[in-house]
Amino acid sequence: MTALEQKQHRLGLILVACAALAWSSGGIFTRIIPTDLMAILFWRGLFSGSAVMLFFFATEGSGALRILAGLRWPALAVACLSALGMITGIGSIRYTTVADAMVIYATTPFVTAGLAYLFIGEKPSHSTLVASAVALAGVSIMLIGSPWGGGMFGKFLAVLMSLCMASFTVVMRRHREVAMLPAMGASAYICAFTTFWFASSLDVSTKDIVLIAFFGILQNAAGLIFYAYGSRRVPAAEATLVAALEVPLTPFWVLIFLNEVPGISTLVGGGVVLLALFGHILSEFRKSSPDVAQPFQVAP
């Protein structure tokens, strides 16, 4: 790995971790906004998609329209897969238990590793597989005492959500030359269009619309932007592994800001997940750090 590749890899890890950090705030917003869930997701999609596209036009300037005109099928695939992942992720929690959905979600790094190996020949590192296994064990500990036995339809949606995230991560990794930020914005719009038909009412108070705007911009749009830029710089399985930071951080923020105290198993399991993921990130940073300078020697 060259010095430039090392630098890009480290930047990718930071950006994907920032995406997980942004996404993990979702628990706070869903707790404090009392509006119908489908209405929340509709408005969030509009705010999120608009924020992503504004960011895209601001960063690309006069070249934005040229980039949009030149987008190919990988961008469309990412937009559709990302939107389907959002929708099925929501549905999995509605139609099965959170415990079932989270355990299935925690297998995403392994699914990604398999797809990346099959379709783009990218083999995951040993440390990625070990950290993924430890993180999966941590998620299992988190869910001790949680209700199990949710509907099979909900489990199917959770599997589909994991496949979607793994698939669009592999596509983004394979087609790093394609601008994927517009695809991320489009995925939010697709999610809004879909949830529109299931919302009981789109009427929300001024207070709630402000909160939903923050939900869309700070949680979803920021996460999509960070993930679009970060996942192209690290192996696909590693990207979904680091994104799993969202799982233990979500209840942590709810504890800090809303004083909703999680159970002991959540705290212990979340600690295991965090140790696995931060240990992996630190290990990768150490491996990609420049060699320690050798002592100065006078040439003979």
ABEGO torsion letter per residue (X at the ends): XBAAAAAAAAAAAAAAAAAAAAAAAAAAAAAABABBAAAAAAAAAAAAAAAAAAAAAAAAEAAAAAAAAABBAAAAAAAAAAAAAAAAAAAAAAABBAAAAAAAAAAAAAAAAAAAAAAAGBBBBAAAAAAAAAAAAAAAAAABGBBBGBBAAAAAAAAAAAAAAAAAAAAAAABAABBAAAAAAAAAAAAAAAAAAABABABBBAAAAAAAAAAAAAAAAAAAAAAAAAAAABBAAAAAAAAAAAAAAAAAAAAAAAGBBBBAAAAAAAAAAAAAAAAAAAAAAAAABBBBBBBBBBBX
